[in-house]
Amino acid sequence: MARFFKRTPAPPAAETAPAADPIKPRRRDFSQLKPDPDKIGISGSVPFVRLPDPATLFADRSERLSDAAPGHPLEAYLRFVAEVARAQAAIQAKGPPVALPDAADLVLRGEHGMPPLSRHSLEADPGFDESLLALLAELDLTTAPEASGAAREALRAGSREDRLDLALQIFEGALPVDRIAECVFVAAALQVRLAEQAARLDTKALKPVADGVCPCCGGAPVASVVVSWTPADKARYLSCSLCGTYWNHVRIRCTACGSGEGISYYGLDEISKDVQVETCTTCHSYIKHLHQYQAPMLDPVADDIASYGLDLKIAEEGFRRAGLNLLFVI
């Protein structure tokens, strides 16, 4: 039987963002739980954002997925997503080039508290459809499920306008259930284009938007990550599901509702202790929480999929997922 363990969080020694409300952890009557307190603090100032590096992002992700696949219960799917990430890396290296929105538009959006990249950025990107078709051509689906091949052919047979419309729906978080298989490929191309655009933004001009909202493109986070970069050692960041940007978020505070109460962390003995879930009893949501500072190879997208057992267990306790993994819609 899978064994859950729980950590009751302790407030960090210092925060760079506004201080959280006093923490009042609530204990739940879970069986077979094992306390594992985390007393990691943060000192000094940390960057608000870390922009993606498209040249390495997808290649590193593909390698991580391939490493996690052998013997895993989701081995076939991990290998499939590894192939998608490999194809992403291939088309990223070949172009086509991206362009940022008009400078005046960037300033206007910043003044109104909106992320610089929007659906209008996608609509104005002439290279998106070219990248999507290049991705579909690059993919080796020899061992993939039959539905994947059918989805690829459906996208190829569709019109440019239909592919763009589907991409806009994904950008806004409205994935059509009857086209989920197609969404994986469209989302993959979207990630490449947005990562390229985000990488060219001015970090000094980026501002917080809202809890759980990427300051670059407005996307939802895949996971929460405690990093080891200098000067952000052991600071907490959220990783965007769309553009791959990391942005700083207060420790022990819900990424969905902003509450600092009722936050707990759970894990499974069968899964690395460096991958857990952060739960909030205020809004009953959860998000994956990766200790990348202890295991630098962890990737938000890859290790979210590889730790699916945590999703199954925590859902049994009534929590709903706050994060979003566009390559693993559950």
PATI-498273 format. One record per residue (C-alpha): residue number from 1; residue in one letter; x negated, y, z negated. Coordinates in steps of 0.05 Angstrom, whole numbers, plus 32768, in hexadecimal, padded with zeros to 4 digits. Layout:
N
NUM,A,X,Y,Z $
...
//
This chain:
330
1,M,8000,8000,8000 $
2,A,7FE6,8046,8012 $
3,R,7FD2,806C,7FD3 $
4,F,7FDF,80B7,7FCE $
5,F,7FB3,80E4,7FA5 $
6,K,7FC3,812B,7F8F $
7,R,7F98,8167,7F80 $
8,T,7FB3,81A0,7F56 $
9,P,7F91,81DE,7F71 $
10,A,7F69,820F,7F46 $
11,P,7F65,8257,7F5C $
12,P,7F25,8269,7F81 $
13,A,7EF1,8294,7F5D $
14,A,7EFB,82CE,7F8D $
15,E,7F23,82DF,7FCB $
16,T,7F16,830E,8005 $
17,A,7F60,8316,8014 $
18,P,7F92,8335,7FE3 $
19,A,7F95,830D,7FA3 $
20,A,7FCB,82D7,7F9F $
21,D,8000,82D6,7F69 $
22,P,7FEF,82AD,7F2C $
23,I,7FF2,8263,7F3E $
24,K,8024,8239,7F19 $
25,P,801B,81F2,7F34 $
26,R,8058,81C5,7F2E $
27,R,804F,817C,7F21 $
28,R,8079,814A,7F48 $
29,D,8088,8104,7F33 $
30,F,8061,80E0,7F69 $
31,S,804C,8099,7F5A $
32,Q,8004,8082,7F61 $
33,L,7FE7,80C8,7F63 $
34,K,7FA0,80D7,7F50 $
35,P,7F8B,811E,7F3B $
36,D,7F50,813B,7F61 $
37,P,7F49,8185,7F4F $
38,D,7F26,81B4,7F7E $
39,K,7F03,81F0,7F5E $
40,I,7EE0,820C,7F9A $
41,G,7EDA,8258,7F99 $
42,I,7ECA,828B,7FCE $
43,S,7E9D,82C7,7FC6 $
44,G,7E87,82FF,7FF3 $
45,S,7EAA,831A,8031 $
46,V,7EBE,82EC,806A $
47,P,7ED1,82FD,80B2 $
48,F,7F1C,8302,80BF $
49,V,7F18,82D9,80FF $
50,R,7EE9,82AA,8123 $
51,L,7EF7,82A9,816E $
52,P,7EF4,8266,8194 $
53,D,7EB8,8250,81BD $
54,P,7EDA,8230,81FA $
55,A,7E97,8216,8213 $
56,T,7E93,81E5,81D9 $
57,L,7ED9,81E2,81BB $
58,F,7EF7,81AD,81E9 $
59,A,7EB9,8183,81F3 $
60,D,7EAE,817E,81A8 $
61,R,7EF7,816D,819E $
62,S,7EF4,8135,81D2 $
63,E,7EB7,8118,81AF $
64,R,7ED9,811A,816B $
65,L,7F17,80F8,8186 $
66,S,7EEE,80C2,81A7 $
67,D,7EC7,80B6,8167 $
68,A,7F08,80B0,813E $
69,A,7F2A,8080,816F $
70,P,7F09,803B,8165 $
71,G,7F33,8010,8137 $
72,H,7F64,8048,8127 $
73,P,7FAF,8037,8127 $
74,L,7FB7,806F,815A $
75,E,7F7A,805B,8182 $
76,A,7F9D,805D,81C6 $
77,Y,7FB9,80A2,81BA $
78,L,7F78,80BD,819E $
79,R,7F54,80A5,81DD $
80,F,7F8A,80C5,8207 $
81,V,7F82,8109,81E5 $
82,A,7F37,8101,81E9 $
83,E,7F3F,80FC,8234 $
84,V,7F6B,813A,8234 $
85,A,7F36,8160,820D $
86,R,7F00,8148,823D $
87,A,7F29,8161,8277 $
88,Q,7F33,81A4,8253 $
89,A,7EE7,81AA,824B $
90,A,7EDD,819A,8295 $
91,I,7F0E,81CE,82B0 $
92,Q,7EF6,8202,827E $
93,A,7EB0,81FC,829A $
94,K,7EC8,8206,82E1 $
95,G,7EF7,8242,82D7 $
96,P,7F1D,8267,82F3 $
97,P,7F08,82A5,82CB $
98,V,7F3A,82C7,829D $
99,A,7F4A,8310,8294 $
100,L,7F61,8334,8255 $
101,P,7FA1,835D,8253 $
102,D,7F9D,83A7,8264 $
103,A,7F76,83CE,822F $
104,A,7FB0,83FD,8223 $
105,D,7FDE,83C2,8217 $
106,L,7FAD,83A4,81E5 $
107,V,7FAB,83E5,81BE $
108,L,7FF7,83EC,81BF $
109,R,8001,83A5,81A6 $
110,G,7FCE,83B0,816F $
111,E,7FF1,83EF,8158 $
112,H,8033,83C9,8152 $
113,G,8015,838E,812C $
114,M,801A,835D,8165 $
115,P,7FE4,832C,817C $
116,P,7FC0,8343,81BB $
117,L,7FD0,8304,81E3 $
118,S,8019,82FA,81F4 $
119,R,8046,82D7,8226 $
120,H,8039,8311,8254 $
121,S,7FEF,82FF,8253 $
122,L,8003,82BA,826C $
123,E,8033,82D4,82A0 $
124,A,7FFC,8302,82BA $
125,D,7FC7,82CC,82BC $
126,P,7FBF,82B6,8305 $
127,G,7F8F,827E,82F0 $
128,F,7FBE,8258,82C1 $
129,D,7FE1,822E,82F6 $
130,E,7F9E,8220,8318 $
131,S,7F81,8208,82D6 $
132,L,7FBE,81DC,82C8 $
133,L,7FBA,81BA,830C $
134,A,7F6F,81B2,8303 $
135,L,7F7B,8190,82C0 $
136,L,7FAD,8161,82DE $
137,A,7F7C,814E,8315 $
138,E,7F43,8145,82E3 $
139,L,7F68,8116,82B4 $
140,D,7F59,80CC,82B7 $
141,L,7F9A,80AB,82A2 $
142,T,7F87,8064,82B5 $
143,T,7F92,804A,826E $
144,A,7FC5,807E,8259 $
145,P,800F,806D,824D $
146,E,803B,806B,828B $
147,A,8061,80A8,8273 $
148,S,8022,80D2,8277 $
149,G,8018,80C2,82C0 $
150,A,8061,80D2,82CE $
151,A,805B,8114,82AA $
152,R,801E,8127,82D3 $
153,E,8042,8118,8314 $
154,A,8080,813F,82FE $
155,L,8055,817C,82F1 $
156,R,8031,8176,8333 $
157,A,8073,8170,8358 $
158,G,8091,81AB,8334 $
159,S,808C,81F4,8349 $
160,R,805A,8227,832F $
161,E,8095,824C,8310 $
162,D,80AD,820D,82EB $
163,R,8067,81FF,82CF $
164,L,8061,8248,82B8 $
165,D,80A6,8245,8298 $
166,L,8092,8207,8271 $
167,A,8051,8228,825B $
168,L,8077,8265,8242 $
169,Q,80A6,8238,8219 $
170,I,8069,8216,81FA $
171,F,8049,8259,81EC $
172,E,8086,826E,81C5 $
173,G,808A,822C,819F $
174,A,80C9,8212,81C2 $
175,L,80B4,81CE,81DE $
176,P,80EC,81AD,8206 $
177,V,80F6,8167,81EA $
178,D,8105,8148,822E $
179,R,80C2,8160,8248 $
180,I,8094,8151,820E $
181,A,8064,8127,8238 $
182,E,805C,8160,8269 $
183,C,8053,8191,822F $
184,V,8013,816E,821A $
185,F,7FF1,817D,825D $
186,V,800D,81C4,8263 $
187,A,7FF8,81D3,821B $
188,A,7FB2,81B9,822A $
189,A,7FAB,81E9,8265 $
190,L,7FC8,8221,823B $
191,Q,7F95,8214,8204 $
192,V,7F5C,821C,8236 $
193,R,7F76,825E,8252 $
194,L,7F86,827C,820E $
195,A,7F44,8266,81F0 $
196,E,7F20,8289,8229 $
197,Q,7F49,82C8,821E $
198,A,7F43,82C7,81D2 $
199,A,7EF7,82BE,81D6 $
200,R,7EF3,8302,81FA $
201,L,7F1A,832A,81C6 $
202,D,7EFB,835D,8198 $
203,T,7EFD,8340,8152 $
204,K,7EFC,8386,8133 $
205,A,7F3E,8396,8154 $
206,L,7F62,8358,813A $
207,K,7F92,835F,8100 $
208,P,7FBD,8330,80D6 $
209,V,8001,8324,80F5 $
210,A,8028,82F9,80C3 $
211,D,8021,82B9,809A $
212,G,8010,827F,80C7 $
213,V,800B,82AA,8106 $
214,C,7FCB,82AE,8130 $
215,P,7FB2,82F6,8135 $
216,C,7F9A,82E9,817D $
217,C,7FD5,82C7,819F $
218,G,800C,82BF,816B $
219,G,8006,8273,816B $
220,A,8014,8246,8130 $
221,P,7FD9,8224,810B $
222,V,7FC6,81DC,8116 $
223,A,7FA5,81D6,80D2 $
224,S,7F85,81F9,8097 $
225,V,7F39,81F4,8096 $
226,V,7F07,8202,805F $
227,V,7EC8,8214,8086 $
228,S,7E7E,8217,807B $
229,W,7E69,8250,80A9 $
230,T,7E3D,8288,8092 $
231,P,7E56,82B6,8075 $
232,A,7E98,8292,806D $
233,D,7E7F,8257,8044 $
234,K,7EBB,8233,8024 $
235,A,7EEC,8268,803D $
236,R,7F2F,8251,8057 $
237,Y,7F45,825B,809F $
238,L,7F80,8246,80C9 $
239,S,7F73,8229,810F $
240,C,7FA1,823F,8147 $
241,S,7FC5,8209,816E $
242,L,7FC3,8232,81AE $
243,C,7F83,825B,81B5 $
244,G,7F56,8238,8181 $
245,T,7F48,8277,8159 $
246,Y,7F3A,8270,810F $
247,W,7F55,82A6,80E1 $
248,N,7F4B,82B0,8096 $
249,H,7F84,829E,8067 $
250,V,7F88,82A4,801B $
251,R,7F79,8263,7FF7 $
252,I,7FB0,823F,7FD2 $
253,R,7FE7,8265,7FF5 $
254,C,801B,8247,8024 $
255,T,800D,8254,806D $
256,A,8058,8252,807E $
257,C,807A,827C,8048 $
258,G,8040,829E,8025 $
259,S,8052,8283,7FE0 $
260,G,801A,8277,7FAE $
261,E,8044,824A,7F81 $
262,G,804F,81FF,7F86 $
263,I,8012,81F2,7FB1 $
264,S,7FF5,81AC,7FAD $
265,Y,7FC6,8181,7FD6 $
266,Y,7FD0,8138,7FE7 $
267,G,7FA6,8104,800A $
268,L,7FA3,80B9,8018 $
269,D,7F6B,808B,8003 $
270,E,7F6D,806D,8049 $
271,I,7F5D,80B1,8067 $
272,S,7F20,80DC,805B $
273,K,7F26,8107,801C $
274,D,7F0F,8140,8048 $
275,V,7F53,813F,806B $
276,Q,7F8F,814D,803F $
277,V,7FD3,8170,8042 $
278,E,7FE4,81B0,801F $
279,T,802D,81B0,8008 $
280,C,8059,81EA,7FF1 $
281,T,8096,81DC,7FC5 $
282,T,80B1,8222,7FD3 $
283,C,80C1,8215,801C $
284,H,80B3,81C9,801C $
285,S,8081,81CE,8055 $
286,Y,803B,81B0,805D $
287,I,7FFE,81BA,8087 $
288,K,7FBF,8190,8090 $
289,H,7F84,81AA,8067 $
290,L,7F3E,8198,8081 $
291,H,7EFE,819E,8057 $
292,Q,7ED2,81AE,8092 $
293,Y,7E9C,81CA,8063 $
294,Q,7E91,8182,804B $
295,A,7E9C,8160,808F $
296,P,7E87,8190,80C7 $
297,M,7E9D,8160,80FE $
298,L,7EE7,8168,80EB $
299,D,7F11,8186,8122 $
300,P,7F57,81A2,8113 $
301,V,7F79,8183,814F $
302,A,7F53,8140,814F $
303,D,7F56,8134,8104 $
304,D,7F9F,8149,80FF $
305,I,7FB0,8111,812F $
306,A,7F81,80DF,810E $
307,S,7FA0,80ED,80C9 $
308,Y,7FE8,80E0,80E0 $
309,G,7FF1,80B1,80A5 $
310,L,7FF3,80EE,8078 $
311,D,802C,810B,80A0 $
312,L,8054,80CC,8097 $
313,K,8049,80C8,804C $
314,I,8055,8112,803D $
315,A,8094,8112,8068 $
316,E,80B0,80DC,803A $
317,E,80AC,810F,8002 $
318,G,80D8,8141,8027 $
319,F,80A3,8170,8043 $
320,R,80A7,818A,808A $
321,R,806C,819B,80B6 $
322,A,8057,81E4,80B9 $
323,G,801D,81DB,80EA $
324,L,8022,81CC,8134 $
325,N,7FF6,819E,815E $
326,L,8008,81A8,81A7 $
327,L,7FE4,8168,81BA $
328,F,800A,813F,8186 $
329,V,8051,8157,8180 $
330,I,8074,8132,8147 $
//
